[in-house]
């Protein structure tokens, strides 16, 4: 399990603010935001190429 730090979540949300708002994700719904963050992290991991 990845240790998601609050700062990382805030940075992620800031970087993807427009995209998240287009999905009408409420900023006060932390469970949903964390899930979006974790899903994004998981997808990024699956696309990563290790040398």
C-alpha distance matrix in Angstrom:
0.0 3.8 6.5 9.0 12.3 15.3 17.3 15.1 15.2 19.0 19.6 17.9 20.0 23.0 22.8 22.4 24.7 27.4 25.2 23.4 26.9 28.2 25.9 27.2 23.9 24.9 23.7 23.7 21.3 18.1 16.1 17.4 16.9 13.3 13.0 15.2 13.3 10.0 12.4 14.1 11.3 10.6 14.4 14.9 12.7 14.7 17.8 17.3 19.9 19.4 22.7
3.8 0.0 3.8 5.9 9.2 12.4 14.0 11.5 12.1 15.8 16.1 14.7 17.0 19.8 19.6 19.6 21.9 24.8 22.9 21.3 24.8 26.3 24.4 25.6 22.3 23.3 21.7 22.0 20.1 16.7 15.5 16.5 15.3 11.7 12.2 13.8 11.1 8.4 11.4 12.3 9.1 9.6 13.2 13.0 11.3 14.0 16.6 15.7 18.6 18.3 21.5
6.5 3.8 0.0 3.8 6.2 9.6 11.4 9.9 10.7 14.1 14.8 14.2 16.4 18.9 19.3 19.8 21.7 24.9 23.5 21.6 24.8 26.9 25.1 25.9 22.4 22.8 20.7 20.7 19.3 15.6 15.0 16.6 15.1 11.5 13.0 14.8 11.8 10.1 13.6 14.2 11.3 12.7 16.1 15.6 14.3 17.4 19.6 18.6 21.4 21.0 24.0
9.0 5.9 3.8 0.0 3.8 6.5 8.4 6.7 7.0 10.4 11.4 10.8 12.7 15.3 16.0 16.4 18.0 21.4 20.2 18.2 21.3 23.5 21.9 22.5 19.0 19.3 17.1 17.3 16.2 12.5 12.5 13.9 11.8 8.5 10.8 12.1 8.9 8.2 12.0 12.2 9.9 12.1 15.2 14.6 14.3 17.5 19.3 18.6 21.8 21.9 25.0
12.3 9.2 6.2 3.8 0.0 3.8 5.4 5.3 6.5 8.8 10.1 10.7 12.4 14.4 15.6 16.7 17.9 21.5 21.0 19.0 21.7 24.3 23.1 23.3 19.8 19.6 16.8 16.9 16.6 12.9 13.9 15.5 13.0 10.3 13.3 14.3 11.0 11.4 15.1 14.7 12.7 15.4 18.1 17.1 17.1 20.5 21.9 20.9 24.0 24.0 26.9
15.3 12.4 9.6 6.5 3.8 0.0 3.8 5.5 5.1 6.2 8.7 9.8 10.5 12.2 14.3 15.3 15.8 19.5 19.5 17.2 19.4 22.4 21.4 21.1 17.6 16.9 13.7 13.8 14.1 10.6 12.5 14.1 11.3 9.6 13.2 13.8 11.0 12.4 15.9 15.5 14.3 17.2 19.6 18.7 19.4 22.7 23.8 23.2 26.5 26.9 29.8
17.3 14.0 11.4 8.4 5.4 3.8 0.0 3.8 5.4 5.1 6.2 8.5 9.8 10.5 12.3 14.2 14.8 18.6 18.9 17.3 19.4 22.4 22.0 21.9 18.8 18.3 14.9 15.7 16.5 13.4 15.5 16.5 13.2 12.0 15.4 15.2 12.0 13.9 17.1 15.8 14.5 18.0 19.8 18.3 19.3 22.8 23.3 22.4 25.5 26.0 28.6
15.1 11.5 9.9 6.7 5.3 5.5 3.8 0.0 3.8 5.4 5.1 6.1 8.5 9.8 10.5 12.2 13.7 17.2 17.0 15.6 18.3 20.9 20.3 20.8 17.8 18.1 15.2 16.5 16.5 13.4 14.9 15.3 11.9 10.4 13.3 12.8 9.2 10.9 13.9 12.3 10.9 14.4 16.1 14.5 15.6 19.0 19.5 18.7 21.9 22.5 25.3
15.2 12.1 10.7 7.0 6.5 5.1 5.4 3.8 0.0 3.8 5.5 5.0 6.0 8.5 9.9 10.5 11.5 15.1 14.7 12.7 15.3 18.0 17.2 17.4 14.2 14.4 11.6 13.0 12.8 9.8 11.5 11.7 8.2 7.2 10.4 9.8 6.8 9.2 12.1 11.0 10.5 13.9 15.5 14.7 16.2 19.2 19.9 19.8 23.3 24.3 27.4
19.0 15.8 14.1 10.4 8.8 6.2 5.1 5.4 3.8 0.0 3.8 5.4 5.1 6.1 8.6 9.9 9.9 13.7 14.3 12.5 14.4 17.5 17.3 17.1 14.2 13.9 10.6 12.3 13.2 10.8 13.4 13.5 9.8 10.0 13.3 12.2 9.8 12.7 15.2 13.7 13.7 17.2 18.4 17.4 19.2 22.2 22.5 22.3 25.7 26.9 29.7
19.6 16.1 14.8 11.4 10.1 8.7 6.2 5.1 5.5 3.8 0.0 3.8 5.5 5.1 6.1 8.6 9.7 13.2 13.7 12.9 15.1 17.7 18.1 18.4 16.0 16.3 13.4 15.6 16.3 14.1 16.3 15.8 12.0 12.1 14.8 13.1 10.3 13.2 15.3 13.0 12.8 16.5 17.2 15.5 17.6 20.7 20.5 20.0 23.2 24.4 27.1
17.9 14.7 14.2 10.8 10.7 9.8 8.5 6.1 5.0 5.4 3.8 0.0 3.8 5.4 5.2 6.2 8.2 11.5 11.0 10.3 13.1 15.3 15.2 16.2 13.8 14.8 12.5 15.1 15.0 12.9 14.5 13.4 9.7 9.9 12.0 9.8 7.1 10.3 11.8 9.4 9.7 13.4 13.8 12.5 14.9 17.7 17.5 17.6 21.0 22.6 25.6
20.0 17.0 16.4 12.7 12.4 10.5 9.8 8.5 6.0 5.1 5.5 3.8 0.0 3.8 5.5 5.2 5.4 9.1 9.2 7.7 9.9 12.7 12.7 13.0 10.6 11.3 9.0 11.9 12.2 10.8 13.0 11.6 7.9 9.4 11.6 9.3 7.8 11.5 12.8 10.9 12.2 15.6 15.9 15.2 17.8 20.2 20.2 20.7 24.3 26.1 29.1
23.0 19.8 18.9 15.3 14.4 12.2 10.5 9.8 8.5 6.1 5.1 5.4 3.8 0.0 3.8 5.5 5.0 8.5 10.0 9.4 10.8 13.6 14.6 14.7 13.0 13.4 10.9 13.9 15.0 14.0 16.5 15.2 11.5 13.1 15.4 12.9 11.4 15.0 16.2 13.8 14.9 18.4 18.4 17.2 20.0 22.5 21.9 22.2 25.5 27.3 30.0
22.8 19.6 19.3 16.0 15.6 14.3 12.3 10.5 9.9 8.6 6.1 5.2 5.5 3.8 0.0 3.8 5.7 8.1 8.8 9.6 11.6 13.4 14.6 15.7 14.4 15.7 13.7 17.0 17.5 16.3 18.2 16.5 12.9 14.2 15.8 12.9 11.2 14.6 15.2 12.1 13.3 16.8 16.2 14.6 17.7 20.0 19.0 19.3 22.5 24.5 27.1
22.4 19.6 19.8 16.4 16.7 15.3 14.2 12.2 10.5 9.9 8.6 6.2 5.2 5.5 3.8 0.0 3.8 5.7 5.3 6.0 8.5 10.0 10.9 12.3 11.3 13.2 12.0 15.5 15.5 14.9 16.4 14.0 10.9 12.8 13.7 10.3 9.7 13.2 13.1 10.4 12.6 15.6 14.6 13.9 17.3 19.1 18.2 19.2 22.6 25.0 27.9
24.7 21.9 21.7 18.0 17.9 15.8 14.8 13.7 11.5 9.9 9.7 8.2 5.4 5.0 5.7 3.8 0.0 3.8 5.5 5.2 6.1 8.6 10.0 10.3 9.6 10.9 9.6 13.3 14.0 14.0 16.1 13.8 10.8 13.5 14.8 11.7 11.7 15.4 15.6 13.4 15.7 18.7 17.9 17.5 20.8 22.6 21.9 23.0 26.4 28.8 31.7
27.4 24.8 24.9 21.4 21.5 19.5 18.6 17.2 15.1 13.7 13.2 11.5 9.1 8.5 8.1 5.7 3.8 0.0 3.8 5.5 5.1 6.2 8.9 9.6 10.3 12.1 11.9 15.7 16.2 16.9 18.6 15.8 13.4 16.3 17.0 13.6 14.2 17.8 17.1 14.9 17.7 20.3 18.9 18.8 22.3 23.6 22.5 24.0 27.3 30.0 32.9
25.2 22.9 23.5 20.2 21.0 19.5 18.9 17.0 14.7 14.3 13.7 11.0 9.2 10.0 8.8 5.3 5.5 3.8 0.0 3.8 5.5 5.1 6.8 8.9 9.3 12.2 12.5 16.1 15.7 16.2 17.3 14.1 12.0 14.8 14.7 11.0 12.1 15.3 14.1 12.0 15.2 17.4 15.8 16.0 19.6 20.5 19.6 21.5 24.8 27.7 30.7
23.4 21.3 21.6 18.2 19.0 17.2 17.3 15.6 12.7 12.5 12.9 10.3 7.7 9.4 9.6 6.0 5.2 5.5 3.8 0.0 3.8 5.3 5.2 6.5 5.8 8.6 9.1 12.5 11.9 12.6 13.7 10.6 8.7 11.8 11.9 8.7 10.2 13.6 12.8 11.5 14.6 16.8 15.9 16.6 19.8 20.9 20.7 22.5 26.1 28.6 31.9
26.9 24.8 24.8 21.3 21.7 19.4 19.4 18.3 15.3 14.4 15.1 13.1 9.9 10.8 11.6 8.5 6.1 5.1 5.5 3.8 0.0 3.8 5.2 4.6 5.7 7.7 8.8 12.3 12.4 14.0 15.5 12.5 11.0 14.6 14.9 12.0 13.7 17.1 16.4 15.3 18.4 20.5 19.6 20.3 23.6 24.6 24.3 26.1 29.6 32.3 35.4
28.2 26.3 26.9 23.5 24.3 22.4 22.4 20.9 18.0 17.5 17.7 15.3 12.7 13.6 13.4 10.0 8.6 6.2 5.1 5.3 3.8 0.0 3.8 5.3 7.7 10.5 12.2 15.6 15.1 16.8 17.7 14.3 13.3 16.7 16.2 13.1 15.2 18.3 16.8 15.6 19.1 20.8 19.3 20.3 23.7 24.2 23.6 25.9 29.2 32.2 35.3
25.9 24.4 25.1 21.9 23.1 21.4 22.0 20.3 17.2 17.3 18.1 15.2 12.7 14.6 14.6 10.9 10.0 8.9 6.8 5.2 5.2 3.8 0.0 3.8 5.5 9.0 11.3 14.1 12.9 14.6 14.9 11.3 11.1 14.4 13.4 10.6 13.5 16.1 14.4 14.1 17.7 18.9 17.7 19.3 22.4 22.7 22.7 25.1 28.7 31.5 34.8
27.2 25.6 25.9 22.5 23.3 21.1 21.9 20.8 17.4 17.1 18.4 16.2 13.0 14.7 15.7 12.3 10.3 9.6 8.9 6.5 4.6 5.3 3.8 0.0 3.8 6.2 9.0 11.6 10.9 13.4 14.3 11.0 11.0 14.7 14.4 12.2 14.9 17.7 16.7 16.6 19.9 21.4 20.7 22.1 25.1 25.7 25.9 28.1 31.7 34.4 37.7
23.9 22.3 22.4 19.0 19.8 17.6 18.8 17.8 14.2 14.2 16.0 13.8 10.6 13.0 14.4 11.3 9.6 10.3 9.3 5.8 5.7 7.7 5.5 3.8 0.0 3.8 6.3 8.7 7.5 9.7 10.6 7.5 7.4 11.1 11.1 9.4 11.9 14.7 14.3 14.5 17.4 19.0 18.9 20.3 23.0 24.0 24.5 26.5 30.2 32.5 36.0
24.9 23.3 22.8 19.3 19.6 16.9 18.3 18.1 14.4 13.9 16.3 14.8 11.3 13.4 15.7 13.2 10.9 12.1 12.2 8.6 7.7 10.5 9.0 6.2 3.8 0.0 3.8 5.5 5.5 8.3 10.2 8.3 8.1 11.7 12.7 11.7 13.6 16.4 16.8 17.1 19.6 21.5 21.8 23.0 25.5 26.8 27.5 29.1 32.9 35.0 38.4
23.7 21.7 20.7 17.1 16.8 13.7 14.9 15.2 11.6 10.6 13.4 12.5 9.0 10.9 13.7 12.0 9.6 11.9 12.5 9.1 8.8 12.2 11.3 9.0 6.3 3.8 0.0 3.8 5.5 6.9 9.9 8.9 7.3 10.5 12.6 11.7 12.6 15.6 16.7 16.6 18.6 21.0 21.6 22.3 24.6 26.5 27.1 28.3 32.0 33.9 37.2
23.7 22.0 20.7 17.3 16.9 13.8 15.7 16.5 13.0 12.3 15.6 15.1 11.9 13.9 17.0 15.5 13.3 15.7 16.1 12.5 12.3 15.6 14.1 11.6 8.7 5.5 3.8 0.0 3.8 5.7 8.8 9.1 8.5 11.0 13.2 13.4 14.3 16.8 18.2 18.8 20.3 22.5 23.7 24.5 26.5 28.4 29.4 30.5 34.2 35.9 39.2
21.3 20.1 19.3 16.2 16.6 14.1 16.5 16.5 12.8 13.2 16.3 15.0 12.2 15.0 17.5 15.5 14.0 16.2 15.7 11.9 12.4 15.1 12.9 10.9 7.5 5.5 5.5 3.8 0.0 3.8 5.6 5.6 6.4 8.7 10.2 10.9 12.4 14.4 15.6 16.7 18.4 20.1 21.4 22.7 24.5 26.0 27.4 28.7 32.5 34.1 37.7
18.1 16.7 15.6 12.5 12.9 10.6 13.4 13.4 9.8 10.8 14.1 12.9 10.8 14.0 16.3 14.9 14.0 16.9 16.2 12.6 14.0 16.8 14.6 13.4 9.7 8.3 6.9 5.7 3.8 0.0 3.8 5.4 5.0 5.9 8.4 9.7 10.2 11.9 13.9 15.0 16.0 17.9 19.6 20.7 22.1 24.0 25.5 26.5 30.2 31.5 35.0
16.1 15.5 15.0 12.5 13.9 12.5 15.5 14.9 11.5 13.4 16.3 14.5 13.0 16.5 18.2 16.4 16.1 18.6 17.3 13.7 15.5 17.7 14.9 14.3 10.6 10.2 9.9 8.8 5.6 3.8 0.0 3.8 5.5 5.2 6.2 8.7 9.8 10.5 12.1 14.1 15.1 16.2 18.2 19.8 20.8 22.4 24.3 25.5 29.2 30.6 34.2
17.4 16.5 16.6 13.9 15.5 14.1 16.5 15.3 11.7 13.5 15.8 13.4 11.6 15.2 16.5 14.0 13.8 15.8 14.1 10.6 12.5 14.3 11.3 11.0 7.5 8.3 8.9 9.1 5.6 5.4 3.8 0.0 3.8 5.4 5.0 6.1 8.5 9.8 10.4 12.2 14.0 15.1 16.3 18.2 19.7 20.9 22.5 24.1 27.9 29.6 33.3
16.9 15.3 15.1 11.8 13.0 11.3 13.2 11.9 8.2 9.8 12.0 9.7 7.9 11.5 12.9 10.9 10.8 13.4 12.0 8.7 11.0 13.3 11.1 11.0 7.4 8.1 7.3 8.5 6.4 5.0 5.5 3.8 0.0 3.8 5.4 5.0 6.1 8.5 9.8 10.5 12.2 14.1 15.3 16.3 18.2 19.9 21.1 22.4 26.1 27.9 31.4
13.3 11.7 11.5 8.5 10.3 9.6 12.0 10.4 7.2 10.0 12.1 9.9 9.4 13.1 14.2 12.8 13.5 16.3 14.8 11.8 14.6 16.7 14.4 14.7 11.1 11.7 10.5 11.0 8.7 5.9 5.2 5.4 3.8 0.0 3.8 5.4 4.9 6.0 8.5 9.7 10.3 12.0 14.1 15.1 16.2 18.2 19.9 20.8 24.5 25.8 29.3
13.0 12.2 13.0 10.8 13.3 13.2 15.4 13.3 10.4 13.3 14.8 12.0 11.6 15.4 15.8 13.7 14.8 17.0 14.7 11.9 14.9 16.2 13.4 14.4 11.1 12.7 12.6 13.2 10.2 8.4 6.2 5.0 5.4 3.8 0.0 3.8 5.3 5.0 6.0 8.4 9.6 10.3 12.1 14.0 15.1 16.3 18.3 19.7 23.4 25.0 28.7
15.2 13.8 14.8 12.1 14.3 13.8 15.2 12.8 9.8 12.2 13.1 9.8 9.3 12.9 12.9 10.3 11.7 13.6 11.0 8.7 12.0 13.1 10.6 12.2 9.4 11.7 11.7 13.4 10.9 9.7 8.7 6.1 5.0 5.4 3.8 0.0 3.8 5.5 5.1 6.1 8.5 9.8 10.5 12.2 14.1 15.3 16.6 18.2 22.0 24.0 27.6
13.3 11.1 11.8 8.9 11.0 11.0 12.0 9.2 6.8 9.8 10.3 7.1 7.8 11.4 11.2 9.7 11.7 14.2 12.1 10.2 13.7 15.2 13.5 14.9 11.9 13.6 12.6 14.3 12.4 10.2 9.8 8.5 6.1 4.9 5.3 3.8 0.0 3.8 5.5 5.1 6.1 8.6 9.9 10.5 12.2 14.3 15.4 16.4 20.1 21.8 25.3
10.0 8.4 10.1 8.2 11.4 12.4 13.9 10.9 9.2 12.7 13.2 10.3 11.5 15.0 14.6 13.2 15.4 17.8 15.3 13.6 17.1 18.3 16.1 17.7 14.7 16.4 15.6 16.8 14.4 11.9 10.5 9.8 8.5 6.0 5.0 5.5 3.8 0.0 3.8 5.4 4.9 6.0 8.5 9.7 10.4 12.3 14.3 15.1 18.8 20.1 23.8
12.4 11.4 13.6 12.0 15.1 15.9 17.1 13.9 12.1 15.2 15.3 11.8 12.8 16.2 15.2 13.1 15.6 17.1 14.1 12.8 16.4 16.8 14.4 16.7 14.3 16.8 16.7 18.2 15.6 13.9 12.1 10.4 9.8 8.5 6.0 5.1 5.5 3.8 0.0 3.8 5.4 5.0 6.2 8.6 9.8 10.5 12.4 14.2 17.9 19.8 23.5
14.1 12.3 14.2 12.2 14.7 15.5 15.8 12.3 11.0 13.7 13.0 9.4 10.9 13.8 12.1 10.4 13.4 14.9 12.0 11.5 15.3 15.6 14.1 16.6 14.5 17.1 16.6 18.8 16.7 15.0 14.1 12.2 10.5 9.7 8.4 6.1 5.1 5.4 3.8 0.0 3.8 5.4 5.1 6.1 8.5 9.9 10.7 12.2 16.0 18.2 21.7
11.3 9.1 11.3 9.9 12.7 14.3 14.5 10.9 10.5 13.7 12.8 9.7 12.2 14.9 13.3 12.6 15.7 17.7 15.2 14.6 18.4 19.1 17.7 19.9 17.4 19.6 18.6 20.3 18.4 16.0 15.1 14.0 12.2 10.3 9.6 8.5 6.1 4.9 5.4 3.8 0.0 3.8 5.5 5.1 6.2 8.7 10.0 10.5 14.2 15.7 19.3
10.6 9.6 12.7 12.1 15.4 17.2 18.0 14.4 13.9 17.2 16.5 13.4 15.6 18.4 16.8 15.6 18.7 20.3 17.4 16.8 20.5 20.8 18.9 21.4 19.0 21.5 21.0 22.5 20.1 17.9 16.2 15.1 14.1 12.0 10.3 9.8 8.6 6.0 5.0 5.4 3.8 0.0 3.8 5.5 5.1 6.2 8.7 9.9 13.4 15.0 18.7
14.4 13.2 16.1 15.2 18.1 19.6 19.8 16.1 15.5 18.4 17.2 13.8 15.9 18.4 16.2 14.6 17.9 18.9 15.8 15.9 19.6 19.3 17.7 20.7 18.9 21.8 21.6 23.7 21.4 19.6 18.2 16.3 15.3 14.1 12.1 10.5 9.9 8.5 6.2 5.1 5.5 3.8 0.0 3.8 5.3 5.1 6.3 8.6 12.2 14.6 18.2
14.9 13.0 15.6 14.6 17.1 18.7 18.3 14.5 14.7 17.4 15.5 12.5 15.2 17.2 14.6 13.9 17.5 18.8 16.0 16.6 20.3 20.3 19.3 22.1 20.3 23.0 22.3 24.5 22.7 20.7 19.8 18.2 16.3 15.1 14.0 12.2 10.5 9.7 8.6 6.1 5.1 5.5 3.8 0.0 3.8 5.5 5.2 6.2 9.9 12.3 15.8
12.7 11.3 14.3 14.3 17.1 19.4 19.3 15.6 16.2 19.2 17.6 14.9 17.8 20.0 17.7 17.3 20.8 22.3 19.6 19.8 23.6 23.7 22.4 25.1 23.0 25.5 24.6 26.5 24.5 22.1 20.8 19.7 18.2 16.2 15.1 14.1 12.2 10.4 9.8 8.5 6.2 5.1 5.3 3.8 0.0 3.8 5.4 5.1 8.5 10.0 13.7
14.7 14.0 17.4 17.5 20.5 22.7 22.8 19.0 19.2 22.2 20.7 17.7 20.2 22.5 20.0 19.1 22.6 23.6 20.5 20.9 24.6 24.2 22.7 25.7 24.0 26.8 26.5 28.4 26.0 24.0 22.4 20.9 19.9 18.2 16.3 15.3 14.3 12.3 10.5 9.9 8.7 6.2 5.1 5.5 3.8 0.0 3.8 5.6 8.3 10.4 14.1
17.8 16.6 19.6 19.3 21.9 23.8 23.3 19.5 19.9 22.5 20.5 17.5 20.2 21.9 19.0 18.2 21.9 22.5 19.6 20.7 24.3 23.6 22.7 25.9 24.5 27.5 27.1 29.4 27.4 25.5 24.3 22.5 21.1 19.9 18.3 16.6 15.4 14.3 12.4 10.7 10.0 8.7 6.3 5.2 5.4 3.8 0.0 3.8 6.4 9.6 12.9
17.3 15.7 18.6 18.6 20.9 23.2 22.4 18.7 19.8 22.3 20.0 17.6 20.7 22.2 19.3 19.2 23.0 24.0 21.5 22.5 26.1 25.9 25.1 28.1 26.5 29.1 28.3 30.5 28.7 26.5 25.5 24.1 22.4 20.8 19.7 18.2 16.4 15.1 14.2 12.2 10.5 9.9 8.6 6.2 5.1 5.6 3.8 0.0 3.8 6.4 9.8
19.9 18.6 21.4 21.8 24.0 26.5 25.5 21.9 23.3 25.7 23.2 21.0 24.3 25.5 22.5 22.6 26.4 27.3 24.8 26.1 29.6 29.2 28.7 31.7 30.2 32.9 32.0 34.2 32.5 30.2 29.2 27.9 26.1 24.5 23.4 22.0 20.1 18.8 17.9 16.0 14.2 13.4 12.2 9.9 8.5 8.3 6.4 3.8 0.0 3.8 6.5
19.4 18.3 21.0 21.9 24.0 26.9 26.0 22.5 24.3 26.9 24.4 22.6 26.1 27.3 24.5 25.0 28.8 30.0 27.7 28.6 32.3 32.2 31.5 34.4 32.5 35.0 33.9 35.9 34.1 31.5 30.6 29.6 27.9 25.8 25.0 24.0 21.8 20.1 19.8 18.2 15.7 15.0 14.6 12.3 10.0 10.4 9.6 6.4 3.8 0.0 3.8
22.7 21.5 24.0 25.0 26.9 29.8 28.6 25.3 27.4 29.7 27.1 25.6 29.1 30.0 27.1 27.9 31.7 32.9 30.7 31.9 35.4 35.3 34.8 37.7 36.0 38.4 37.2 39.2 37.7 35.0 34.2 33.3 31.4 29.3 28.7 27.6 25.3 23.8 23.5 21.7 19.3 18.7 18.2 15.8 13.7 14.1 12.9 9.8 6.5 3.8 0.0
